[in-house]
């Protein structure tokens, strides 16, 4: 699975306005709902918050991969958001989170969901890639950076 198979350019937010966990989740859910009528924004936010109660999806190194499942989706969809100043997302390492990959999968697609999580995790392990995402100017350059990294694998 390639990230670009589930992340079109219009799902990239170069400068998140949210300053806390709820605002960031709401903003990214809004991006998906705006482009996918089968995704009810409020329900997606509820699903994401339920998942966060199990443990933060902020895995450290400035990264969070919030994720959840919804019915009626035809496949996994993603949104990416960046907060240059960082957000307290209750990260495992206690640091602020700047890079957010939101993944939403159909309720019956555990395999695809796990593959997407693994793919995003693998890409974000690369410190140079994370730095290039933070330094990128605008949506277009962020998307190009993701595409270049995605093409390596």
N, C-alpha and C positions, 0 to 999 in steps of 0.2 A: 504494500500500500504506500502510495506517495502522498505527502501532505497536500500537495496541490490538487489532488483528486477530491479533497474534501474542503479545501480552503480557497475560494475565489478571491480576487483582489478586493472586492467590495466588502468582504468580511474582515478587513484589516483596519484597526483603529490606531493611528500613529500616536495620538496623544489623548489618552483616557482622561476624562474630566472627573471621574469618581475618586473620592479620597478615602473610602473605607470599603470593606469587603462587600457589603450590600450594594453600594453604589456601583462598584465595578461589575459585579454579577448582573445587576439590572441593565447596565449599559451594554455589556456584551450580549446578553439575552435579547435586548432590543435590536441589535444588529441582525441576529439570526431571524427573529420574528419579522423584521421588515422585509426580508428576502425569502422567507419560507412561510406562507400562510398557514401551513399545517402545524406551526410551532406557536402555541399560545405563550406569550412572553411571561405573564404572571405565573403560569404553571411551571414554566422552565425555571424561573427564579426559585420557586418553592422546592423543586427537585434538587437544584444545586445546593440550596441551604440545608436540605435534609442530608445530602452527602457530606457537607462540611461538618455537620454535627458528629459524624463518625470519626472525624479527624481532618485537619486542614489539608487541602490539596496543594498548599504552598510547600514545595519539597526542599526549599533552600536555594542558595545561590541566586536569589532574585527571581525564582521561577514558581509559577503556580499553574496547575493543569486541572481546573475545575471541570467536572464531567458528570453526566447523568444520562438517563434513558427516558424516552417519551414514546407513546404509541403513535402510530400513523406515519412514522418517518420511513422513507424508502431506503435510506442509508445514513451513514455517519456524516455529520456536518461539523464544521469547526469555525471558530472565530479567533482572531488574534488581537490582543490589545497591549499597548505599551504605556507605562507610566514612568516618565523620566525621573520624577521625584520619589516614586515608590509609595506603596500602600502597605499598611499593617494588615497582613492577611493571615496572621497567626502562623507564620512560617516555622517549620521544624527547627531552623537554625536561629530563629529569633530576629532575623533581618527583615528589611522591607522587601516587598515584591514589586518587580518592575515589568516582568514579561508574563503575559497571561495567554495560555492556549485553552480555549473553551471547547470541549468536545461533547457532542450530543449524539447518542446512538438510538436506533429503534429498540424497543423493549426486548425483542427476541433476537438481538444480534450481539450476543456476548463475545463471540470470536472477533468480529469486526471492531467492536469497542476496545477489546484488549490489544488488538494489533495497532489501532490508532494511538492508544496510550503508550505502547512500547515505542512506536515510531517517533512520536513527539519527544518522549523521554530521551531516546538515543540522540536525536539531533541537539537537544538542549544541554546535553552533557558537555559539549564542546565549548570551552570558555571563549575561544576566539569568535565563534558564531554568536554567542550571547552578546559579546562586546560590539560586534558588527550590527546586531539588531538595535542595540542602544544608541549607536552612533548614526544610524541611518536617518536621512532627512526625508521625512514624509512617508505616506502610504506606499507610493510607487517603489521607493528604494527599499523599504522593509520587505515588500512582496518579492522584489528581485533578489534580495539577500536570502529569503526563505527558499526561493526557487533554486538558486545556485547551490545551497546546502542540500536540498532535497535531491538534486540531480547527481550528487556524489555517491548516492547509495542505490 
